[in-house]
């Protein structure tokens, strides 16, 4: 599976800024989505990295092959332990498009962020041609096509759910309703949509939909900041 470093490494830049703001205190970082290596650039930043994900076969297989998180919890993301105000940064890594109850899970993650903390987001865009293709393709066909699309001989494709919030517009509306600040927003192309077969499939969807589902990107990248509460009582 090809990976993308976001233009200018915006995630690494924001993490380094967060580290500086904390006067060099170690950053507690949660990776939500352990099926892939997180790929964050953490040079000269002291971090403690833990992970959470759905307890499904594909994720367990990925963790058995190796991971770059120090510890992890698997389970129903509506109840898996995420202690409140425990993390400086939460990286939601290709997770939202494959789970149900997405907004509830996001709210739990926001509760786990400290005031002023960062939510870093990478997800497939349901409004893209790839997102449309991914969510309407039967699971048996996705499993069959997966090795040809990705060259991955592992556990196979992850679920494709794509609730309404899993688009740029959906996330912007979610952030507005929660009083969150979106500091960076980009689109990109990575993964299956970059291969010859994937590119042909998304191009066909884009043409048949007359551009409603774009083939220009398949991924949404955002940096979201939880506001500081200057009136919060110190305990």
C-alpha positions in Angstrom: 0.0 0.0 0.0 1.6 3.3 -1.0 1.7 5.9 1.6 1.5 9.7 1.3 3.5 12.3 3.2 1.1 15.3 3.3 2.3 18.3 1.5 4.9 20.1 3.6 4.4 17.5 6.3 1.7 19.5 8.0 1.2 16.9 10.7 4.8 16.9 11.7 4.9 20.6 11.7 1.8 21.0 13.9 3.1 18.3 16.3 6.4 20.2 16.7 4.6 23.4 17.3 2.5 21.6 20.0 5.7 20.3 21.6 7.2 23.8 21.7 4.0 25.2 23.2 4.2 22.6 26.0 7.8 23.8 26.7 9.3 20.5 25.8 7.0 18.3 27.9 6.5 14.8 26.5 3.4 14.6 24.3 0.9 11.9 24.9 -0.2 10.7 21.4 -3.1 8.4 20.6 -3.3 6.7 17.2 -6.9 5.8 16.4 -6.6 3.2 13.6 -3.8 0.7 14.0 -4.2 -1.2 10.7 -1.3 0.7 9.2 1.9 2.3 10.4 1.1 5.8 11.4 4.0 7.3 9.4 4.2 10.5 11.5 7.5 12.4 11.5 8.4 12.8 15.2 12.0 13.9 15.0 13.2 15.7 18.1 9.8 15.3 19.8 9.5 13.2 22.9 6.2 11.2 22.7 4.4 8.3 24.3 2.3 6.6 21.6 -0.7 4.3 22.3 -3.4 3.1 19.9 -7.0 2.1 19.8 -9.0 0.3 17.1 -11.9 -2.0 16.3 -11.4 -5.6 17.4 -11.7 -7.1 13.9 -9.7 -9.8 12.1 -7.9 -7.4 9.7 -6.6 -5.2 12.5 -5.4 -8.1 14.7 -3.6 -9.5 11.7 -1.9 -6.1 11.0 -0.8 -5.8 14.6 0.6 -9.3 14.5 2.8 -8.3 11.6 4.2 -5.4 13.6 3.2 -1.9 14.7 4.8 1.4 15.6 2.6 2.1 18.6 3.9 1.2 22.1 0.6 -0.2 23.4 -2.9 -0.6 22.1 -6.5 -1.5 23.0 -8.9 -3.2 20.7 -12.7 -3.3 21.1 -16.0 -1.5 20.4 -14.9 2.1 19.9 -18.0 3.3 21.7 -16.6 1.8 24.9 -12.9 1.1 24.5 -11.0 3.0 27.2 -10.1 6.6 26.2 -9.4 8.5 29.5 -10.7 12.1 29.5 -8.1 14.9 28.9 -5.3 12.4 28.6 -3.8 13.2 25.1 -2.1 16.1 23.6 -2.5 14.7 20.0 -5.0 12.2 18.6 -4.2 10.9 15.1 -7.3 9.4 13.4 -5.7 7.3 10.7 -8.0 5.9 8.0 -10.5 4.8 10.6 -13.7 6.9 10.2 -14.7 5.5 6.8 -14.8 1.9 8.2 -16.7 2.3 11.5 -20.3 2.8 12.5 -21.5 5.5 15.1 -18.7 7.8 13.7 -19.8 11.0 15.4 -20.2 9.3 18.8 -16.6 7.9 18.4 -15.3 11.3 17.5 -16.9 12.9 20.5 -15.2 10.3 22.7 -11.9 11.1 21.2 -12.5 14.8 21.7 -13.2 14.1 25.3 -9.8 12.4 25.5 -8.0 15.5 24.2 -6.6 18.0 26.6 -7.7 21.6 26.0 -5.7 23.1 23.1 -5.0 19.5 21.9 -4.8 18.5 18.2 -6.9 16.0 16.3 -5.1 15.0 13.1 -7.3 13.3 10.5 -6.7 11.2 7.5 -9.7 9.5 5.9 -11.1 8.4 2.6 -13.6 10.8 1.2 -17.1 9.4 0.7 -17.9 12.1 -1.9 -14.9 11.1 -4.1 -15.1 8.6 -6.9 -13.0 6.1 -4.9 -15.2 6.5 -1.8 -18.3 5.8 -4.0 -16.7 2.8 -5.6 -15.4 1.5 -2.3 -18.8 1.7 -0.5 -21.0 0.2 -3.2 -18.7 -2.7 -4.1 -19.8 -6.0 -2.6 -17.5 -7.3 0.1 -16.7 -10.5 -1.8 -15.6 -8.5 -4.8 -13.5 -6.1 -2.6 -11.7 -9.1 -1.1 -11.1 -10.6 -4.6 -9.8 -7.3 -6.1 -7.7 -6.2 -3.1 -4.4 -7.9 -4.0 -4.6 -6.5 -7.6 -5.4 -3.0 -6.3 -2.8 -2.8 -3.5 -0.3 -5.6 -3.9 -1.2 -6.4 -0.2 -1.1 -10.1 0.6 -2.2 -9.6 4.2 -5.6 -9.9 5.8 -7.4 -8.1 3.0 -9.6 -4.9 2.8 -11.1 -3.2 5.9 -14.9 -2.6 6.1 -16.3 0.2 4.0 -19.1 2.1 5.9 -18.7 5.8 5.0 -21.2 7.5 7.2 -22.1 11.1 6.1 -19.5 12.7 8.3 -16.7 11.0 6.3 -16.4 13.8 3.8 -14.7 17.2 3.9 -18.1 18.9 4.1 -19.3 16.5 6.7 -16.3 17.1 8.9 -16.5 20.8 8.5 -20.1 20.7 9.7 -19.1 18.5 12.6 -16.4 20.8 13.7 -18.7 23.8 13.5 -21.3 22.2 15.6 -18.6 21.4 18.3 -16.9 24.7 18.3 -13.6 23.2 16.9 -11.0 25.1 14.9 -9.9 23.6 11.6 -6.3 24.9 11.1 -5.4 22.9 8.0 -7.5 21.2 5.3 -6.2 19.4 2.3 -7.1 16.7 -0.2 -4.8 14.1 -1.6 -4.6 10.8 -3.5 -3.0 7.6 -2.1 -3.5 3.9 -1.9 -5.6 1.9 -4.4 -6.7 5.0 -6.4 -3.1 5.5 -7.5 -2.7 2.1 -9.2 -3.6 1.4 -12.9 -6.8 -0.6 -12.1 -7.9 1.8 -9.3 -7.3 4.9 -11.4 -9.4 3.4 -14.2 -12.2 2.5 -11.8 -12.4 6.0 -10.2 -12.1 7.7 -13.6 -15.1 5.7 -14.9 -17.2 6.6 -11.8 -16.3 10.3 -12.2 -17.3 10.3 -15.9 -20.5 8.4 -15.3 -21.5 10.8 -12.4 -20.5 13.8 -14.6 -18.0 14.9 -11.9 -20.4 14.6 -8.9 -17.9 12.1 -7.6 -14.4 13.5 -8.2 -11.4 11.5 -9.3 -9.1 14.4 -8.4 -8.6 13.0 -4.9 -9.7 10.2 -2.6 -8.5 11.4 0.8 -9.2 14.2 3.2 -6.5 15.6 5.5 -7.3 17.9 8.4 -5.7 19.4 11.5 -8.4 20.3 14.1 -7.7 22.1 17.4 -9.8 21.7 20.5 -10.2 25.2 22.0 -8.6 26.1 25.3 -11.1 26.6 28.1 -9.6 29.5 30.1 -12.4 29.4 32.6 -12.0 25.7 33.4 -11.5 24.9 37.1 -8.1 23.5 37.9 -8.4 20.2 39.9 
